[in-house]
Amino acid sequence: MAQTMCPGQDTKFWGPGDIFETTCAHCGAEIEFFKDDASRRCPGCGQKVANPKLNLGCAQWCEHAKECLGYDPKEALAEHAAAGGGGESLLDRLLQAMQATFGRDAKRIEHAQAVLANAQELMKAEGGDPKVILAAAVLHDIGIQAAEAKHGSAAGRWQELEGPPIAEAIMKDLDLDMETRDHVGRIIANHHSAKDIDTLEFRIIWDSDWLVNIPEEFPGLSAEKMTKLIDKVFKTATGRKLARQRFLGA
């Protein structure tokens, strides 16, 4: 009798989230993963990328796993680690560090997540350095609580002052390279004022933040005033397009 694959590994029992796409941290291309892929080659740059959601399920301990899968799950886990996986992606670790810093401040956590979602959408169309964009999106407001504690205000200038050293410590702990840390720090130091930087990555973060802030800061604007605001503040074509779709239905 032919051996039947166990339900945990048979794809007919998988859910929608068991096959997914993630963004290559090297070039920004989309990579499709199955949940039990240890790693895959990026179709954009050829780098081997670890599966950020690796899930071998029962195969990690089942004595018949090699017969069932056709490969040794222990070898797959070793391959995953060699490809840069540790069970968590860089983005996962950035989000965890942000959440640990904000604690129970759900409003700031949700804002960072919303800006991140916008930045990922803009990055697909505009390009840019994924490491810089993802780190800056997650950490752009990381100094807001320190600003409130030290200066009694969450004003942008205090966020720009207090945020970079906090972000630097987080990124250094995550082993991000100096060039990335410097770029992200400059974005955070200008994310309200836009004084001393005008890189593509900065423009993506700027627009991603405005896409979240407009409904909160400018409720009830007429179509004419909203059009003028969008034309004035957005720095990328994709950001302006999304703003018109969301706020004008255009």
C-alpha positions as CSV (number, residue, x, y, z in Angstrom):
1,M,0.0,0.0,0.0
2,A,1.3,3.4,-0.9
3,Q,2.3,5.6,2.0
4,T,-0.1,8.5,2.7
5,M,1.4,11.9,3.5
6,C,0.5,13.1,7.0
7,P,-2.1,16.0,7.1
8,G,0.5,18.4,8.5
9,Q,2.6,18.2,5.3
10,D,-0.1,17.5,2.7
11,T,-0.8,20.8,0.8
12,K,-4.5,19.9,0.4
13,F,-4.8,20.5,4.1
14,W,-3.0,23.9,4.1
15,G,-4.6,27.2,4.7
16,P,-4.2,30.5,2.7
17,G,-1.3,31.7,4.9
18,D,0.8,28.6,4.3
19,I,1.8,29.9,0.9
20,F,2.8,33.5,1.0
21,E,5.1,36.2,-0.4
22,T,7.8,38.2,1.3
23,T,10.1,41.1,0.3
24,C,13.7,40.4,-0.3
25,A,15.8,42.6,2.1
26,H,18.6,42.7,-0.5
27,C,16.7,44.0,-3.6
28,G,13.0,44.4,-2.7
29,A,11.7,41.7,-5.1
30,E,8.8,39.5,-4.1
31,I,9.7,35.9,-3.1
32,E,7.0,33.2,-2.9
33,F,7.4,30.7,0.0
34,F,5.7,27.5,1.0
35,K,5.6,27.3,4.8
36,D,8.1,24.4,4.9
37,D,10.6,25.9,2.5
38,A,13.8,26.5,4.5
39,S,15.0,29.1,2.0
40,R,14.6,30.2,-1.6
41,R,16.7,32.1,-4.2
42,C,15.4,35.6,-4.8
43,P,14.3,35.9,-8.4
44,G,15.5,39.5,-8.4
45,C,19.1,39.3,-7.1
46,G,19.8,35.6,-6.7
47,Q,20.5,35.8,-3.0
48,K,19.5,32.8,-0.8
49,V,16.8,34.1,1.5
50,A,15.6,32.4,4.7
51,N,11.9,31.7,5.1
52,P,10.7,34.2,7.7
53,K,7.7,32.0,8.6
54,L,9.4,28.5,8.5
55,N,6.9,26.0,9.9
56,L,7.9,22.3,9.7
57,G,5.1,21.3,12.1
58,C,5.3,17.7,13.3
59,A,8.1,17.0,10.8
60,Q,10.5,18.5,13.3
61,W,10.2,15.5,15.6
62,C,8.5,12.7,13.5
63,E,10.8,9.7,13.0
64,H,9.3,9.1,9.6
65,A,9.7,12.7,8.4
66,K,12.5,12.0,5.9
67,E,10.4,9.3,4.2
68,C,7.4,11.5,4.1
69,L,9.0,14.7,2.9
70,G,11.9,13.4,0.9
71,Y,14.4,15.5,3.0
72,D,15.6,15.6,6.6
73,P,13.9,18.5,8.5
74,K,17.0,18.9,10.7
75,E,19.0,19.6,7.5
76,A,16.3,22.1,6.5
77,L,16.6,23.9,9.8
78,A,20.3,24.1,9.4
79,E,19.9,25.4,5.8
80,H,17.4,28.0,7.2
81,A,20.0,29.2,9.7
82,A,22.7,29.3,7.1
83,A,20.6,31.5,4.9
84,G,20.2,34.1,7.7
85,G,17.2,32.7,9.4
86,G,16.9,32.4,13.2
87,G,13.2,31.7,13.3
88,E,12.6,35.4,12.8
89,S,13.1,37.9,10.0
90,L,14.8,41.2,10.4
91,L,11.3,42.8,10.1
92,D,10.0,40.6,12.9
93,R,12.8,41.7,15.1
94,L,12.4,45.4,14.3
95,L,8.7,45.1,15.1
96,Q,9.4,43.3,18.4
97,A,12.0,46.0,19.4
98,M,9.5,48.8,18.5
99,Q,6.7,47.1,20.5
100,A,9.0,46.6,23.5
101,T,10.0,50.2,23.5
102,F,6.4,51.4,23.3
103,G,5.1,48.9,25.8
104,R,1.3,49.2,26.2
105,D,1.1,52.3,24.0
106,A,-1.2,50.7,21.4
107,K,-1.8,53.9,19.5
108,R,1.9,54.3,18.7
109,I,2.3,50.6,17.9
110,E,-0.6,50.7,15.5
111,H,0.6,53.9,13.9
112,A,4.0,52.3,13.2
113,Q,2.4,49.3,11.7
114,A,0.2,51.4,9.5
115,V,3.1,53.4,8.2
116,L,5.0,50.2,7.6
117,A,2.2,48.8,5.5
118,N,2.1,52.0,3.4
119,A,5.9,51.9,3.0
120,Q,5.9,48.3,1.7
121,E,3.2,49.3,-0.8
122,L,5.2,52.4,-2.0
123,M,8.4,50.5,-2.1
124,K,7.0,48.0,-4.6
125,A,6.3,50.8,-7.0
126,E,9.1,53.3,-6.2
127,G,12.0,51.0,-5.3
128,G,14.6,52.0,-2.7
129,D,16.7,50.1,-0.2
130,P,14.4,47.7,1.7
131,K,16.5,47.5,4.8
132,V,16.4,51.3,5.2
133,I,12.8,51.7,4.3
134,L,11.5,48.9,6.6
135,A,13.7,50.0,9.6
136,A,12.8,53.6,9.2
137,A,9.0,52.8,8.8
138,V,9.0,50.8,12.0
139,L,11.2,53.2,14.0
140,H,10.3,56.6,12.7
141,D,8.4,57.6,15.8
142,I,10.6,55.7,18.3
143,G,11.6,58.8,20.2
144,I,8.0,60.1,20.9
145,Q,7.8,58.7,24.5
146,A,11.3,60.1,25.3
147,A,10.2,63.5,23.9
148,E,7.1,63.5,26.1
149,A,9.1,62.5,29.2
150,K,12.0,64.9,28.7
151,H,10.3,67.9,27.0
152,G,6.7,67.5,28.0
153,S,5.7,67.5,24.3
154,A,5.4,65.1,21.4
155,A,6.2,67.9,18.9
156,G,8.1,66.8,15.8
157,R,11.3,68.7,16.7
158,W,11.6,66.7,19.9
159,Q,10.9,63.4,18.2
160,E,13.6,64.2,15.7
161,L,16.0,65.0,18.5
162,E,15.2,62.0,20.7
163,G,14.5,59.3,18.1
164,P,17.8,58.7,16.4
165,P,19.9,57.5,19.4
166,I,17.1,55.1,20.4
167,A,16.8,53.8,16.9
168,E,20.6,53.5,16.6
169,A,20.8,51.3,19.7
170,I,18.0,49.1,18.4
171,M,19.6,48.7,15.0
172,K,23.0,48.1,16.4
173,D,21.6,45.3,18.6
174,L,20.1,43.8,15.4
175,D,23.5,43.9,13.6
176,L,22.4,46.3,10.9
177,D,25.4,47.8,9.1
178,M,26.6,51.3,9.8
179,E,25.5,52.8,6.4
180,T,21.9,51.6,7.0
181,R,21.9,52.8,10.6
182,D,23.2,56.3,9.5
183,H,20.6,56.6,6.7
184,V,17.7,55.5,9.0
185,G,18.9,57.9,11.7
186,R,18.9,60.8,9.2
187,I,15.4,59.9,8.1
188,I,14.1,59.9,11.7
189,A,15.9,63.2,12.4
190,N,14.0,64.8,9.6
191,H,10.7,63.0,9.4
192,H,8.7,66.0,10.5
193,S,10.8,68.9,9.1
194,A,12.4,67.4,5.9
195,K,15.4,69.8,6.4
196,D,18.5,67.9,5.7
197,I,17.7,64.8,3.6
198,D,15.9,64.1,0.3
199,T,16.6,60.4,-0.6
200,L,14.1,58.1,-2.2
201,E,13.9,56.2,1.1
202,F,13.1,59.4,3.0
203,R,10.4,60.4,0.5
204,I,8.8,57.0,0.9
205,I,8.7,57.2,4.7
206,W,7.4,60.8,4.5
207,D,4.5,59.9,2.2
208,S,3.8,56.7,4.2
209,D,3.5,58.8,7.4
210,W,1.2,61.4,5.7
211,L,-1.1,58.7,4.4
212,V,-1.8,57.8,8.0
213,N,-1.8,61.3,9.4
214,I,-4.1,63.1,7.0
215,P,-7.4,61.6,8.2
216,E,-6.4,62.4,11.8
217,E,-5.0,65.9,11.3
218,F,-7.3,67.1,8.5
219,P,-10.7,65.6,9.0
220,G,-13.6,67.0,6.9
221,L,-11.5,68.9,4.3
222,S,-13.3,69.8,1.1
223,A,-12.3,68.1,-2.1
224,E,-10.6,71.3,-3.3
225,K,-8.6,71.7,-0.1
226,M,-7.7,68.1,0.0
227,T,-6.4,68.2,-3.6
228,K,-4.2,71.2,-2.7
229,L,-2.9,69.5,0.4
230,I,-2.0,66.3,-1.5
231,D,-0.2,68.2,-4.2
232,K,1.7,70.2,-1.6
233,V,2.9,67.5,0.8
234,F,3.5,64.3,-1.1
235,K,6.9,63.6,-2.5
236,T,6.4,60.5,-4.6
237,A,4.0,59.8,-7.6
238,T,2.8,56.6,-5.9
239,G,2.1,58.5,-2.6
240,R,0.1,61.1,-4.4
241,K,-1.8,58.4,-6.3
242,L,-2.7,56.5,-3.1
243,A,-3.7,59.7,-1.4
244,R,-6.1,60.7,-4.2
245,Q,-7.6,57.2,-4.2
246,R,-8.1,57.1,-0.4
247,F,-9.1,60.7,0.3
248,L,-10.8,61.8,-3.0
249,G,-11.9,58.5,-4.4
250,A,-10.0,59.4,-7.6
